[in-house]
Amino acid sequence: MTEPETYTGDAYCVKCKEKRDFTGTVKVSDSGRRMAQGICSVCGTKLNRILGKAQ
């Protein structure tokens, strides 16, 4: 079994209303878009960042 792809970067936290750095896993949505999902290091809210179409 392969390791899940990881993403390290920033995303906008809706609760904090600021960009936050996070590390999360990359998943493919139902519409075929790659998205990184992680946790805000300040408030603990789930962060999502759309990365682009999966190939």
ChimeraX attribute file (.defattr): number of C-alpha atoms within 10 A of each C-alpha:
attribute: neighborCount
match mode: 1-to-1
recipient: residues
	/A:1	3
	/A:2	4
	/A:3	5
	/A:4	10
	/A:5	10
	/A:6	13
	/A:7	17
	/A:8	13
	/A:9	12
	/A:10	18
	/A:11	21
	/A:12	15
	/A:13	21
	/A:14	12
	/A:15	13
	/A:16	13
	/A:17	8
	/A:18	11
	/A:19	13
	/A:20	16
	/A:21	17
	/A:22	18
	/A:23	18
	/A:24	19
	/A:25	14
	/A:26	20
	/A:27	18
	/A:28	15
	/A:29	12
	/A:30	7
	/A:31	8
	/A:32	12
	/A:33	14
	/A:34	18
	/A:35	20
	/A:36	23
	/A:37	20
	/A:38	23
	/A:39	18
	/A:40	23
	/A:41	14
	/A:42	11
	/A:43	10
	/A:44	12
	/A:45	14
	/A:46	13
	/A:47	22
	/A:48	20
	/A:49	17
	/A:50	15
	/A:51	14
	/A:52	11
	/A:53	12
	/A:54	12
	/A:55	6
